[in-house]
Amino acid sequence: MTTTTVPAPAPEQQALAAQNVHPRRTRFVVIGWVYSILGVLLMELAGRVPSDDITFTFGIPPDVPQITLDPPGMVLLAGMVLLAGGITGIFEHRLGNIPRVGLAVATAAFVPLLLVLSLAYSTSSKQTNLIPILVESLRQGTPIALGALAGLWCERSGVVNIGIEGMMLAAAGGGFVAYAVLGGAEGGFWLWASVLIAVLIGGLMALLHAVLCVTFRTDQIISGVVINLLALGVTSYLRQQVIVPSGEGGGGITLPTWNIPLLSDIPIIGPVFSGKPIYFAMFALVALTTWVLFRTPFGLRVRSVGENPHAAETLGVDPIRIRYLAVVIGGLIAGLGGAWFSLETVGSFEDNMTNGTGFIALAALIFGKWRPWQSFGGAMLFGFAAALGTRLQILSVRLEDFRLLDLSRFGLDVSVVRITGLEIPSQALQALPFAVTIVVLAGAIGRAIAPAADGVPFERSK
């Protein structure tokens, strides 16, 4: 009888195996400890939260559903949820897939927790309507979703696009300049024509990006920076030289509001089905992108070029042509996102109007792991953060006597953290979407793997 000795893995293989397992485990454990500590702090804080009842409504009172809650009890419950979810993360190596669910539930608990604390410490109202927050989340998430789709088309074909911000800004500025010069304050046909011009401007900026990246094989990050700086300079120049001297401010005229028959009359959720054209176009583009990329031969070619362009070339696919088409399609979508700012929302144009939306869209794209509906979900997350920041400003949150880790129960007039008479500044609330971006990109979303050839210049085989 012979025995076969299996050689021990080489040190390099052991290190590689540890590298593949360790990051996720470390991330879960770290998040678990953070959530556990926050849970304990919230449970300790619960008894000192203002006890006045708070009310959430689903519409305009009085004839709408309402939920009345006790703030101390809700804070205590949120602390228990965070603690339980954190413990599952700490013992991730023993609990299989349970930590994913536990940490997801704990993360979701932050939303009602923030709303409860905001109302509890509000100086203006102890009641808020949740439906406008939902509607505003979808509205604020519209340009982010369009930007994420623009990046999705580019990166699925293997071209990194950090120039989404510039494409959207150029479209917003160029579209409004066209409207101010051609249509003035008339609206109607010229307003729709200006939206089309904005879309085409986004496509032209994307074409420039494609020429630099695909034909000349320029570093794709540098090309994206060029697009952003070019758009910032050109739109500022056009505003100073065309819009301001002409006095054509647009009169605040924007695209009309559409109501979907029957659906817009549904109680509670009806306002979701009432919006402006680009808002509805966003949903259609998410569905259309999903179908084209994953259900058509053209979509298969785009994805194959993004994964292995040389293998695609051997099968008769022209990677250069596919990349050009995908990047320009992405630019057209980004142009529509730019038109949302100047022609659908406010009816005017200001310098740097997009205000970093293109970069937040990139975060949504990574959050969605380069898939359309998941990226849409990421965009809505950031849209919710923006809507929540706006609502918190309305509530005027003020910390009159906020004490954390209070030791008075032990006969000591000491608190580890004590805040008196602090009103939360509006700037902090306006930064909420960017804070969410940092948290998402810091690793809370898990490991995101881009298409294999993303950012790799293609050169034809000789």
C-alpha positions, 0 to 999 in steps of 0.5 A: 500500500502506497501513500501519497504525500500532498505537498504543503502550499508554498508561502506565496500561495498561503499569503495569496489565500490569506489575502483573499479571505482576510479583507472581508473578515477584517471589514466585517469585524471592524464594522461589527465592533463599530456598530456594537459600540454605537449600539451600547452608546445609544442604549445608554443615551435612550433615557435622556432623549426628549420624551415628547411623542413624535409623529410620522405622517404619510400625506397631509393631515388630518385624513392620512395614516399616521404613526406616533412613536416614543423617542426614548423607546425607539432609540433604545430599540435602534441601539439593540438592533445595532448591538445585535448586528454588530455582534454578528459581524464580530463573530463572522467566521462562525456564523456563515452568511448571517452577518451579512443580514445582521449588518444590513439590518443594522445599517438600515436602522440608521434611517429611522434612528436619524429621523427619530433623533431629528424630530426629538431634538427639533425646535420647530416641529415634532411631526414630519411627512414622509412622502415628500422625503420619498419623492424628493429622494427620487428627484434628487437621485435622478441626475445621479442615476443618469450619471451612473448609467453614463459611467456604466456604458463607458466602463462596461466597454473598458473605458474609465470615465471620471469626466461624467461631471464635466459632461453633465456640466457642459450639457447644463451650461450649453443647453441653457445658453442655447435656450437663452439665445434661441428661445428666450423665455418662450418655453415650448419648442425651444425648451425641448430643442435645448434639451436635445442640444444639451444631450448632443453636447454631452455626446460631443464631450464623450466623443472627445474623451473617446478620441483621447482614450481609444484612438490616442490611448491617453491615460483615461484618468487624465482625459477625464480630468481634462473634460472636467476642467474644460467644461468648468472653464467653457461654461463659466465663460459662456455664462459671463459672455452670453447669459449675463450680458443678454439678460436672458435668465430664462425666467425660471421656465422649466419642463412641464410636469406630467401626471401618469393617469390613474397611478398619480391618484393612488393614495400615499404613493401617488406623488411618485408618479407625478414628475417631469420628463427627464425624471421619467426618462431616467427610469426608462433608461435604467430598464433599457440599459439593462435590456440592451447590455444583458439581452442583446448581441450588442450588449454582449459585445460591449461587455466582452470588450470590457472584459477581454478586448483581444479575445473579442477581436478574434471573434470578429468584434471591433473593440475600437468601434464598440468603445467609441459607441459605448462612450458616446452613448454614455455621454448622451445620457450624461447630457440628459442628466445635465439638462435636468439641472438647468432646464428641468429643475431651476430654469437657469444656470450657475457656475459649477451647477452640478456641484460634484454630482458626477463624482457621486454618480461614480460612487453609485456605479461602484456601489452597484458593482457596474450593474444598472438596477444596483447602480440605480439603488445606489443613486437613490441612496445618495438622493435620500441622503440629500433629501434627508439633509434638506428635511433636517434643515427645515426641522431646525435641530438643536441640542439643548442639553445633550449628554453622552455617557452620563455618570450622574447615576454613580454620584458623579456630575460628569459626562464624557460628552456634553453639548449645550445650546448647539444648533446643527449648522446647515453646512453640515447637513448639506454635506450629508450626501458626501459623507455617505459617499465616503462611508460607501467607498470606504468599504462598507459596500463590500468588494467591488470588482470592475470589468477586467479591461476597465482602464486598459488601452486597446491596441490592435493585434499585429 
